[in-house]
Amino acid sequence: MSTPFYVSPQQAMADRAEYARKGIARGRSLVVLQYADGIVFVGENPSRALHKFSEIYDRIGFAAAGKYNEYENLRIGGVRYADLRGYTYDRDDVTARGLANVYAQTLGTIFSSAAEKPYEVELVVAEVGETPEGDQIYRLPHDGSIVDEHGSVAVGGNAEQISGFLDQRHRDGMSLAEALKLAVQALSRDTNGSEREIPAERLEVAVLDRTRPQKRKFKRIVGRQLARLLAADGASTEAESADGPEDSDEE
């Protein structure tokens, strides 16, 4: 009788983590940045139907890199959790921290289960506050840990290189146009250090805008409004585009 092949628990978990990291790295990077009036999500996405960014609740947004079917299941679960909690208790009881804890439990359980493969996803859950000091950004890697981020965060692809670039250049109080240009500049950098041009048609951009009079703060930036922001020199275009006809709320 042959002896069963033994793999130590430490090695098994390391192999699962490496598997998940490689799957996430194959996807395109995305970045989430704070700016003066909220939080902006920017990513390269040629698809107009398969979104990387979505609304979860009134002031909460969701971003994900990795396998679409896996993070879409997590997004739908998050929407259901938020709707149920808001209906059962109060809308103010739905928070990014609570949602991040739910996602952490789900990802952690899947990662540590030998019966199924780990999810090849990395999530960002963000909530816009009444002031910039009240903004919350949480990054959730494949293993279910929670990282409280400030200012900027990048996930997927060459996230480490992009994060270093953003850490050196991001500052508090940036206008939407400035934050968007910085995000595009960071995403345009390849792993070998060269830069490439990303046309506006390949960008997916959304914001959580604290200045919106509506209860729902999430909106997409597309078309002419996106082109104006990319071409803007300062904050003047931001005011002009704050709630233009190009905005698209996530349903």
Backbone as a ProteinNet text record, in pm:
[ID]
protein_1_A
[PRIMARY]
MSTPFYVSPQQAMADRAEYARKGIARGRSLVVLQYADGIVFVGENPSRALHKFSEIYDRIGFAAAGKYNEYENLRIGGVRYADLRGYTYDRDDVTARGLANVYAQTLGTIFSSAAEKPYEVELVVAEVGETPEGDQIYRLPHDGSIVDEHGSVAVGGNAEQISGFLDQRHRDGMSLAEALKLAVQALSRDTNGSEREIPAERLEVAVLDRTRPQKRKFKRIVGRQLARLLAADGASTEAESADGPEDSDEE
[TERTIARY]
85	0	88.7	63.4	145.8	112.7	212.8	194.7	131.5	25.6	-36.7	63.3	55.1	145	108.2	206.3	179.8	222.9	134.9	165.6	134.5	230.6	209.8	101.9	27.2	-74.2	-16.4	104.5	166	190.7	239.6	266.3	137.4	34.8	-93.4	-152.7	-147.1	-200.2	-116.5	15.2	101.9	72.3	46.7	14	-119.6	-217.1	-347.1	-335.4	-253.9	-234.7	-165.4	-65.4	5.1	-88	-171.2	-269.4	-362.6	-415.3	-507.3	-437.6	-315.6	-242.3	-214.3	-177.7	-150.4	-276.8	-389.4	-515.1	-553.7	-534.7	-567.5	-474.3	-345.5	-246.7	-272.1	-343.4	-372.2	-475.2	-550.8	-650.9	-590	-668	-623.1	-634.9	-543.5	-541.1	-654.5	-690.8	-783.7	-736.8	-777.2	-736.2	-858.4	-849.7	-952.8	-882.3	-925.8	-859.6	-961.2	-919.7	-997.3	-967.1	-1072	-1052.3	-1137.9	-1137.8	-1197.4	-1343.8	-1420.2	-1564.2	-1607.8	-1514.8	-1557.7	-1447.7	-1488	-1398.7	-1420.7	-1310.7	-1320.6	-1262.7	-1330.6	-1288.7	-1248	-1129.5	-1080.5	-1016	-1052.4	-992.6	-999.4	-909.8	-913.7	-1007.8	-1113	-1214.5	-1277.3	-1241	-1297.1	-1443.6	-1496	-1635.3	-1726.9	-1838.2	-1937.9	-2045.7	-2045.1	-2150	-2100.3	-1975.1	-1921.2	-1843	-1906.5	-1848.9	-1758	-1649.5	-1562.2	-1610.4	-1688	-1733.8	-1886	-1939.5	-2085.3	-2125.2	-2251.6	-2310	-2359.6	-2331.8	-2385.2	-2502.7	-2486.9	-2593.3	-2575.5	-2649.4	-2655.9	-2519.4	-2428.5	-2299.5	-2183.2	-2213.2	-2112.1	-2091.9	-1965.9	-1930	-1843	-1836.7	-1768.7	-1678.3	-1556.9	-1463.8	-1397.2	-1365	-1306.9	-1217.9	-1112.1	-1022.9	-1015.5	-999.5	-991	-1095.7	-1146.4	-1244	-1382.9	-1442.1	-1567.9	-1679.8	-1694.6	-1806.5	-1797.2	-1675.6	-1658.4	-1688	-1635.5	-1663.5	-1804.4	-1866.5	-2006.3	-2097.1	-2066.8	-2143.1	-2128.4	-2007.7	-1985.6	-2059.5	-2059.3	-2129.9	-2279.1	-2339.1	-2482.6	-2512.8	-2426.9	-2445.4	-2436.5	-2346.2	-2332.8	-2455.2	-2512	-2633.4	-2748.9	-2761.5	-2868.1	-2850.2	-2726.2	-2698.5	-2735.4	-2693.7	-2718.9	-2869.1	-2940.3	-3084.5	-3157.9	-3122.5	-3189.2	-3160.2	-3034.8	-2999.8	-3065.3	-3065	-3127.4	-3277.5	-3341	-3485.6	-3519.6	-3440	-3468.5	-3440.3	-3331.8	-3291.9	-3309.7	-3203.2	-3208.1	-3104.7	-3127.7	-3034.1	-2895.3	-2889.4	-2760.2	-2682.2	-2749.1	-2680.3	-2603.8	-2622.3	-2547.4	-2417.1	-2304.8	-2175.7	-2075.2	-1972.3	-1865.9	-1792.6	-1776.3	-1706.9	-1784.8	-1916.2	-1997.4	-1994.6	-2001	-1996.8	-1860.6	-1753.7	-1619.4	-1605.2	-1664.6	-1659.2	-1731.3	-1844.3	-1917.8	-1834.6	-1775.7	-1691	-1569.2	-1510.9	-1393.3	-1427	-1543.2	-1584.3	-1603.2	-1665.4	-1688.9	-1558.3	-1472.2	-1344.7	-1255.6	-1254.1	-1171.6	-1217	-1347.7	-1399.9	-1365.4	-1380.6	-1349.4	-1200.2	-1118	-973.6	-921.9	-979.2	-930.5	-997	-1094	-1162.7	-1087.2	-1054.2	-982.7	-1075	-1205.8	-1301.7	-1320.5	-1276	-1292.5	-1171.5	-1153.6	-1039.5	-1063.7	-957.6	-976.4	-1026.8	-1100.2	-1147.2	-1028.4	-1025.7	-921.4	-971.9	-995.2	-1050.4	-982.2	-980.8	-939.5	-1040.7	-1097.5	-1208.3	-1167.1	-1240.7	-1232.3	-1374.8	-1400.7	-1529.6	-1505	-1577.9	-1555.4	-1686.4	-1678.3	-1795.4	-1756.8	-1837.1	-1809.4	-1878.9	-1806	-1860.8	-1910.3	-1960.1	-2004.8	-1886.6	-1768.5	-1645.2	-1536.9	-1427	-1318.8	-1267.5	-1269.7	-1223.1	-1312.7	-1437.3	-1530.3	-1527.8	-1447.1	-1437.7	-1372	-1418.8	-1362	-1332.5	-1213.9	-1174.8	-1112.5	-1169	-1118.6	-1080.3	-961.8	-916	-921.5	-977.3	-990.8	-921.4	-803.7	-735	-809.1	-751.8	-815.4	-835.5	-754.4	-760.5	-858.9	-929	-1028.9	-978.1	-851.5	-802.1	-855.6	-858.3	-908.8	-796.1	-775.5	-673.1	-742.7	-728	-785.9	-692.7	-738.6	-655.5	-692.1	-595.5	-617.7	-557.9	-631.9	-580.6	-599.6	-529.4	-537	-507.4	-556.8	-531.1	-541.3	-458.3	-461.2	-471.1	-547.7	-559.5	-554.6	-516.2	-510.3	-386.8	-349.2	-237.5	-110.1	-43.5	79.4	45.6	-37.8	-89	21.6	124.4	231.3	304	334.4	402.5	312.8	185.5	91.7	72	63.8	46.4	164	286.3	402.5	399.2	355.3	343.4	241.3	125.7	20.8	62.5	129.7	170.6	260.8	340.1	433.1	364.5	250	190.6	52	-18.5	-152.7	-143.1	-236.1	-239.9	-385.9	-406.2	-541.1	-591.5	-723.8	-785.7	-775.5	-737.2	-729.7	-869.3	-877.1	-1003.5	-1029.6	-1151.8	-1185.1	-1100.6	-1081.1	-1001	-856.5	-800.7	-663.3	-650.1	-744.7	-740.4	-757	-845.7	-868.1	-743.3	-679.7	-557.6	-446.1	-433.6	-331.9	-359.6	-484.8	-520.2	-487.7	-522.3	-494.2	-344.1	-271.1	-125	-65.8	-118.5	-68.9	-102	-223.8	-264.2	-190.4	-138.2	-69.5	72.7	123	260.2	266.3	349.2	367.1	469.4	477.5	570.3	716	747.2	885.7	920.7	825.2	852.1	808	773.8	727.8	582.1	538.3	401.3	328.6	199.1	115.2	-7.1	-73.2	-192.2	-317.5	-402.6	-531	-640.6	-708.2	-813.8	-932.2	-1006.8	-1121.4	-1223.7	-1231.9	-1329.6	-1299.7	-1176.4	-1137.4	-1135.2	-1178.4	-1178.3	-1317.4	-1320.7	-1442.6	-1418.3	-1504	-1486.9	-1618.8	-1612.6	-1729.5	-1685.2	-1778.9	-1747	-1853.7	-1813	-1903.8	-1891.1	-1990.6	-1983.8	-2066.6	-1998.9	-2067.8	-2152.8	-2128.9	-2202.7	-2335.1	-2363.2	-2490.1	-2607	-2712.9	-2828.1	-2906.9	-2892.6	-2963.4	-2905.5	-2987.4	-2940.6	-2834.5	-2849.5	-2752.7	-2638.3	-2517	-2401.8	-2320.2	-2352.4	-2275.1	-2321.8	-2227.5	-2260.8	-2144	-2176.2	-2073.8	-2042.8	-1918.7	-1875.8	-1838.2	-1909.7	-1892.3	-1898.5	-1866.2	-1888.8	-1818.7	-1892.9	-1834.7	-1787.3	-1858.5	-1815.3	-1678.6	-1655.9	-1525.5	-1417.7	-1447.8	-1351.2	-1316.7	-1416.3	-1390.7	-1300.8	-1324.9	-1242.4	-1098.4	-1080.6	-944.9	-870.3	-945.1	-881.8	-874.8	-933.5	-943.1	-806.9	-790.5	-668.1	-680.8	-802.1	-820.6	-958.3	-1005.6	-1132.4	-1252.7	-1231.2	-1344.6	-1432.3	-1368.9	-1447.4	-1519	-1461.5	-1526.1	-1660.8	-1665.4	-1790.4	-1892.6	-1846.6	-1934.8	-1994.6	-1918.3	-1959.9	-2017.9	-2042.4	-2076.7	-2197.5	-2300.3	-2419.3	-2479	-2395.2	-2438.5	-2521.8	-2574.5	-2659.8	-2588.8	-2452	-2378.3	-2378.4	-2415.2	-2410.3	-2504.1	-2461.7	-2545.3	-2544.4	-2658.8	-2668.4	-2678	-2613.7	-2619.7	-2752.8	-2824.4	-2953.3	-2935
-119.5	0	124.7	217.7	337.6	434.9	511.1	611.7	737.5	790.6	912.2	1027.7	1110	1224	1328.8	1372.4	1466.6	1607.6	1702.1	1843.2	1913.6	1985.6	2055.1	2162.7	2193.6	2298.9	2433	2465.2	2592.1	2596.3	2483.6	2479.2	2482.9	2414.4	2413.2	2554.1	2629	2764.7	2856.4	2837.4	2918.4	2892.4	2766.8	2733.7	2795.4	2793.5	2853.1	3004.4	3066.5	3210.5	3246.7	3169.4	3194.9	3176.6	3075.4	3051.4	3172.1	3222.1	3335.5	3461.9	3486.7	3607.4	3607.8	3493.1	3486.1	3513	3460.7	3485.6	3632.1	3697.8	3840.6	3924.3	3888	3965.2	3960.1	3857.5	3849.8	3953.6	4006.7	4107.8	4246.4	4338.3	4476.8	4547.4	4639.8	4713.3	4815.3	4852.3	4961.8	5038	5164.4	5248.3	5318.1	5344.8	5418.8	5529.8	5655.6	5770.3	5861.6	5923.1	6029.9	6160.8	6241.8	6378.3	6470.1	6597.6	6695.6	6667.1	6626	6608.9	6463.8	6369.5	6231.4	6132	6023.5	5913.6	5878	5861.9	5829.7	5690.8	5615.3	5481.6	5488.9	5439.8	5446.6	5313.9	5260.5	5136.7	5126.9	5047.7	5020.6	4902.9	4926.7	4824.6	4844.9	4762.9	4780.8	4742.6	4669.2	4625.3	4734.4	4756.7	4852.2	4784.9	4652.8	4579.2	4515.5	4470.9	4402.4	4504.1	4554	4663.8	4614	4688.1	4665	4740	4847.5	4932.9	4931.5	4930.1	4927.5	4996.5	5035.6	5088.8	4973.3	4980.4	4883.1	4941.9	5065.1	5131.8	5281.4	5359.6	5504.5	5569.4	5542	5609	5511.5	5389.7	5284	5235.5	5225.9	5175	5050.7	4975.8	4846.4	4843.7	4796.9	4779.4	4643.6	4580.1	4445.9	4419.2	4342.1	4293.4	4142	4075	3929.7	3867.1	3751.6	3678.2	3739.9	3774.8	3848.7	3769.8	3641.8	3565.8	3554.2	3551.2	3539	3670.1	3781.5	3906.7	3957.3	3914.4	3951.5	3881.7	3756.6	3687.6	3758.9	3805.1	3878.2	4011.9	4078.7	4207.7	4189.2	4089.4	4064.8	4031.8	3949.9	3920	4044.2	4136	4259.7	4349	4356.4	4435.7	4379.1	4247.4	4184.6	4209.5	4198.1	4225.6	4369.7	4464.2	4605.3	4635.6	4583.3	4608	4551.1	4430.2	4367.3	4442.3	4480.4	4551.3	4689.7	4759.6	4890.7	4884.5	4778.5	4763.1	4719.4	4628.5	4574.9	4677.1	4752.6	4847.6	4990.4	5048.7	5186.2	5200.1	5291.5	5308.8	5349	5421.3	5463.3	5347.3	5234.5	5117.5	5038.7	5074.4	5009	5086.9	5024.9	5093	5010.5	5077.6	5007.6	4911.6	4948.4	4860.7	4730.7	4741.7	4622.1	4534.2	4597	4520.5	4454.4	4525.3	4467.6	4346.4	4352.2	4237.7	4116.4	4139.8	4029.9	3968.1	4051.9	4001.3	3927.2	3979.2	3915	3775	3758.9	3627.1	3530.6	3579	3493.1	3452.4	3549.6	3519.2	3432.6	3460.8	3381.6	3237.4	3215.8	3079.5	3002.1	3066.2	2999.4	2971.3	3066.7	3050.2	2935.2	2917.9	2814.6	2679.2	2672.5	2546	2464.2	2341.7	2254.8	2196.6	2213.9	2153.3	2233.9	2359.3	2442.1	2533.1	2579.9	2666.3	2805.3	2879.3	3016.2	3107.7	3209.3	3308.1	3389.7	3410.5	3491.3	3634.7	3699.5	3834.5	3918.2	4047	4145.1	4257.4	4292	4386	4516.9	4622.4	4750	4793.2	4822.3	4874.6	5015.4	5113.6	5253	5318.4	5406.9	5483.8	5630.6	5716.4	5859.3	5919	6001	6063.2	6204.4	6267.9	6407	6500.3	6461.2	6536.6	6439.8	6490.1	6399.9	6313.6	6366.4	6288	6167.2	6172.4	6062.4	5956.5	5974.3	5874.8	5747.1	5633.9	5504.7	5422.8	5364	5276.4	5150.5	5035.4	4907.6	4818.8	4761.9	4665.6	4525.7	4432.7	4295	4201.2	4149.3	4051.6	3917.8	3824.1	3695.4	3614.1	3637.9	3555	3607	3717.5	3769	3866.8	3902.5	4005.7	4142.4	4236.6	4371.5	4471.3	4557.2	4661.3	4797.2	4878.6	5012.9	5106.7	5155	5238.2	5385.5	5470.7	5615.6	5680.4	5771.2	5846.5	5775.2	5663.7	5592.1	5445	5362.9	5219.4	5166	5066.1	5000	4850.2	4781.9	4635.9	4579.3	4451.1	4383.7	4421.8	4335.9	4366.1	4398.3	4506.5	4550.4	4652.6	4609.7	4700.1	4757.4	4678.4	4725.5	4845.1	4836.9	4947.4	5070.8	5050.8	5162.6	5227.2	5146.5	5201.9	5290.8	5248.1	5330.2	5462.5	5458.8	5580	5675.7	5621.9	5705.5	5762.1	5683.1	5729.1	5851.8	5859.1	5970.9	6096.6	6081.2	6195	6236	6147.3	6182.9	6276.6	6372.4	6466.4	6494.2	6539.6	6573.3	6696.6	6701.9	6820	6830.2	6725.1	6729.7	6746	6815.3	6823.2	6689.8	6671.6	6548.2	6532.6	6641.7	6635.7	6597.2	6653.1	6620.7	6475.4	6427.8	6288.4	6192.3	6224.9	6138.9	6131.1	6245.2	6244.8	6165.5	6178.1	6102.6	5952.8	5913.7	5772.1	5716.2	5790.1	5744.8	5737	5834.4	5832.7	5709.7	5675.6	5557.4	5429.1	5419	5298.7	5283.2	5393	5389.5	5335.2	5318.8	5272.4	5120.5	5067.6	4923.8	4874.7	4744.3	4686	4716.2	4740.2	4769.1	4917	4997.6	5139.2	5229.9	5174.1	5256.5	5297.8	5397.5	5446.2	5424.7	5402	5384.6	5473.4	5498.6	5584.6	5498.8	5535.9	5468	5562.7	5533.6	5623.7	5625.9	5734.2	5749.2	5638.2	5584.1	5478.7	5349.9	5332.5	5211.2	5231.7	5348.6	5378.2	5358.5	5299.8	5297.4	5386.6	5486.4	5585.3	5603.1	5603.8	5629.1	5706.5	5774.6	5852.2	5831.1	5848	5870.9	6019.2	6098.2	6243.7	6292.8	6342.8	6385.4	6510.8	6585.3	6709.2	6685.6	6564.9	6537.9	6556.9	6623.2	6641.7	6513.2	6416.2	6290.1	6207.3	6118.1	6026.8	5932.7	5891.8	5801.2	5883.7	5857.4	5939.1	5880.2	5759.6	5692.4	5737.7	5766	5796.6	5759.2	5726.2	5694.8	5819.8	5829.7	5941.3	5884.7	5926	5869.6	5980.5	5942.8	6029.3	6162.9	6267.4	6401.6	6452.9	6416.8	6461.7	6405.2	6278	6217.2	6284.5	6311.3	6376.7	6516.3	6589.8	6724.7	6719	6621.2	6610.1	6574	6485.6	6447.1	6562.5	6654.6	6768.2	6891.9	6885	7003.5	7042	7173.1	7225.2	7242.5	7251.3	7276.2	7237.1	7304.5	7267	7328	7417.3	7482.3	7382.5	7287.3	7188.8	7095.6	7072.5	6984.3	7042.1	7173.6	7235.5	7228.5	7247.3	7242.8	7104.3	6999.3	6862.6	6792.4	6865.2	6799.8	6709.7	6750.9	6667.8	6680.2	6669.8	6689.1	6574.5	6585.9	6483.8	6355.1	6356.9	6235.5	6139	6188.5	6103.8	5986.6	5874	5753.8	5686.8	5686	5619.8	5471.1	5396.8	5251.1	5206.4	5125.1	5074.6	4942.7
0	0	0	-91.5	-102.6	9.2	48.7	152.9	94	153.6	99.6	96.6	-7.8	-21.8	81.9	161	270	229.7	254.2	236	366.6	421	547.3	531	637.1	627.8	583.1	628.7	588.3	438.6	383.3	239.8	158.6	208.7	139.5	131.5	242.3	240.9	153.8	154.5	69	-78	-114.2	-252.6	-293.3	-204	-234.9	-251.2	-166.8	-177.5	-308.7	-346.3	-472.4	-591.6	-585.5	-693.1	-708.1	-596.9	-602	-651.4	-602.7	-643.9	-793.6	-848.8	-991.7	-1072.5	-1026.4	-1096.7	-1094	-979.2	-968.2	-1054.8	-1058.3	-1134.2	-1284	-1331	-1474.5	-1518.6	-1423.5	-1457.4	-1468.2	-1521.9	-1533.1	-1399.1	-1376	-1249.3	-1244.7	-1123.7	-1100.4	-978.2	-970	-857.6	-798.9	-669.2	-596.8	-521.2	-542.3	-481.4	-415.2	-306.2	-246	-318.8	-336.5	-385.9	-299.6	-328.8	-237.8	-207.5	-307.7	-291.5	-282.8	-267.2	-256.5	-288.2	-353.8	-388.2	-534.6	-609.8	-751.7	-776.9	-863.1	-905.2	-1052.3	-1086.1	-1223.6	-1260.3	-1376	-1423.4	-1574	-1629.9	-1773.5	-1796.9	-1873.9	-1896.1	-2033.1	-2132.6	-2266.8	-2276.3	-2179.3	-2183.3	-2130.5	-2199.9	-2153.4	-2069.6	-2062.1	-1991.2	-1861.9	-1859	-1741.3	-1657.7	-1553.4	-1477	-1364.4	-1342.2	-1228.4	-1104.6	-1123.7	-1015.7	-1011.2	-890.7	-875.7	-746	-742.5	-620.4	-534.1	-405.2	-310.7	-234.2	-186.5	-111.6	-128.2	-51.5	-72.5	-86.6	7.3	11.4	-7	-50.1	-54.7	-197.5	-238	-369.1	-357.3	-466	-470.7	-592.6	-575.8	-687.1	-672.3	-785.9	-778.1	-897.3	-872.3	-976.7	-964.4	-1078.8	-1077.8	-1167.9	-1126.6	-1207	-1191.5	-1305.6	-1302.6	-1235.4	-1269.1	-1213	-1061.5	-1008.9	-864.4	-793.3	-844.1	-773.3	-800.3	-908.8	-931.8	-830.4	-797.9	-692.9	-558.8	-528.7	-404.1	-404.9	-518.6	-528.2	-502	-566.1	-548.2	-402.3	-340	-198.2	-111.8	-146.6	-70.7	-83.5	-203.9	-225	-141.9	-141.1	-63	86.5	132.4	274	309	225.5	253.5	251	152.5	144	265.5	304.2	418	547.4	567.2	690.8	694.4	582	577.7	599.5	548.8	566.5	708.3	764.7	897.5	1007.5	994.3	1097.3	1045.7	997.3	947.6	837.7	743.7	633	682.7	793.1	848.1	907.2	931.4	987	881.4	755.4	647.4	627.5	661.3	655.9	576.3	526.9	454.7	546.5	673.4	767.9	788.9	803.6	819.7	696.7	580	455.3	436.6	471.4	460.5	551.8	670.5	761.3	702.1	637.3	573.4	461.2	377.4	269	324.8	433	492.6	541.5	602.8	650.4	533.6	426.4	310.1	243.5	216.4	150.2	239	369.3	459.9	468.1	469.6	474.9	349.2	234.1	107.1	96.1	140.6	128.2	213.7	331.7	422.4	401.7	310.8	285.7	181.6	216.8	122.7	16.5	35.9	-56.2	-183.9	-187.6	-306.8	-323.5	-444.7	-472.7	-414.7	-382.8	-333.6	-444.4	-407	-504.3	-555.9	-685.8	-749.4	-763.2	-650.6	-649.2	-542	-564.3	-463.5	-467.8	-353.3	-346.5	-281.1	-316.9	-246.6	-213.9	-88.2	-43.4	10	-45	-8	31.8	129.1	173.6	182.8	122.7	127	249	324.5	443.7	416.2	521.7	507.9	483.5	531.6	511.5	466.3	409.7	369.6	484.5	606.9	721.4	748.8	702	723.5	614.6	509.6	402.2	453.5	403.7	442.3	317	311.6	201	260.3	227.3	276.6	158.4	165.8	64.4	123.6	46.3	92.4	-4.6	30.8	-53.4	-54.5	-129.2	-152.3	-24.6	79.9	200.5	304.8	274.5	366.6	469.7	464.4	555.8	512.5	605.9	578.4	599.2	499.1	507.9	497.2	598.7	601.3	524.8	409.4	323	338.3	308.5	314.9	190.5	130.7	16.8	-114.7	-133.9	-261.1	-240.1	-331.7	-327.9	-470.1	-501.2	-632	-609.6	-695.6	-688.7	-830	-839.4	-968.5	-1048.4	-1143.3	-1232.5	-1156.1	-1196.2	-1128.3	-1020	-924.1	-820.8	-733.9	-706.6	-618.3	-678.9	-808.1	-874.5	-880.8	-910.8	-920.2	-783.6	-678.1	-543.5	-504.8	-538.3	-510.1	-584.3	-708.9	-789.6	-728	-685.1	-627.6	-491.9	-411.1	-278.5	-287.1	-393.4	-408.6	-460.8	-529.8	-599.8	-551.8	-485.6	-439.6	-319.9	-313.8	-202.2	-167.1	-46.3	-1	-75.6	-96	-154.2	-304.6	-372.4	-519	-578.6	-692.1	-764.3	-833.6	-881.6	-951.6	-1077.4	-1150.4	-1272.4	-1240.8	-1134.4	-1096.5	-1053.5	-973.3	-927.9	-1044.4	-1137.6	-1253.8	-1340.7	-1364.6	-1445.7	-1378.3	-1246.8	-1174.6	-1184.7	-1172.5	-1182.2	-1319.7	-1424	-1560.6	-1584.8	-1533.3	-1546.6	-1478.4	-1360.8	-1288.8	-1363.9	-1416.4	-1489.1	-1620.9	-1675.2	-1804.8	-1794.9	-1674.4	-1655.5	-1660.7	-1751.6	-1764	-1662.4	-1648.5	-1551.1	-1583.8	-1712.4	-1751.3	-1737.8	-1686.8	-1665.3	-1777.9	-1893.7	-2005.5	-1983.6	-2061.5	-2051.4	-2183.2	-2174.1	-2291.6	-2276.3	-2384.8	-2381	-2366.5	-2273.4	-2255.5	-2302.8	-2413.7	-2461.4	-2366.3	-2369.9	-2279.9	-2299.3	-2421.6	-2449.4	-2373.7	-2329	-2256.1	-2105.4	-2060.2	-1917.1	-1857.7	-1740.5	-1659.8	-1539.7	-1521.4	-1415.4	-1341.3	-1210.8	-1126.9	-1004.2	-939.9	-820.6	-714.4	-589.6	-479	-445.6	-482.6	-475.6	-356.2	-253.7	-132.1	-155.3	-264.2	-289.1	-360.2	-402.1	-470.4	-374.1	-417.4	-328.4	-306.1	-398	-383.4	-269.7	-216.4	-111.8	-165.7	-292.4	-355.6	-414.1	-368.8	-405.7	-521.3	-563.3	-668.5	-806.2	-894.1	-1033	-1122.3	-1245.6	-1344.9	-1425.9	-1469.7	-1553.6	-1689.8	-1790.8	-1924.9	-2029.5	-2151.9	-2267.6	-2262	-2296.5	-2306	-2171.1	-2064.3	-1931.8	-1896.1	-1927.8	-1901.7	-1985.6	-2111.9	-2199.5	-2148.3	-2098.8	-2045.7	-1923.1	-1834.1	-1714.5	-1748.3	-1846.9	-1885.5	-1950.3	-2013	-2080.8	-1992.1	-1871.4	-1785.9	-1730.6	-1706.7	-1647	-1496.5	-1447.8	-1304.5	-1260.6	-1155.2	-1093.5	-1163.6	-1263.5	-1328.1	-1401	-1470.3	-1542.4	-1447	-1331.1	-1232.6	-1190.7	-1165.4	-1125.1	-1237.3	-1360.8	-1475.6	-1494.3	-1457	-1484	-1362.7	-1254.7	-1128.8	-1138.7	-1212.2	-1222.5	-1362.2	-1463.8	-1600.9	-1652.3	-1776.2	-1833.8	-1863.7	-1858.8	-1888	-1770.5	-1649	-1531.2	-1545.4	-1490.8	-1496.9	-1360.7	-1292.5	-1162.5	-1181.4	-1090.8	-1092.7	-1036.3	-1108.1	-1060.7	-990.7
[MASK]
+++++++++++++++++++++++++++++++++++++++++++++++++++++++++++++++++++++++++++++++++++++++++++++++++++++++++++++++++++++++++++++++++++++++++++++++++++++++++++++++++++++++++++++++++++++++++++++++++++++++++++++++++++++++++++++++++++++++++++++++++++++++++++

